[in-house]
Amino acid sequence: MIVFDIIVGGEVKETLRPNTSRLKEIHDFINAQMRLMRSKYGYEVRVMRRILY
């Protein structure tokens, strides 16, 4: 499973877990969530991807 960590100021604030494993749906999900995260935390938001086994 692929999860995405939202990092603000070097600290992990949230972890996003998409419900699907299809790449197109993950792409749409992350783009929508990034709009929300920028309005919530500002433009200093970084996204790091990691895989959970």
C-alpha angles and dihedrals in degrees: 000000000000117000129183124218118210108217123195119176093349093304127107107240102173142000119220118208115191115216093224138049097215110116096221092052092046090051092051092045094051093046091052092046092048090058089054094045092051091053090046101043105016127239097311090088121129126186122212121188125214137169124235117203 
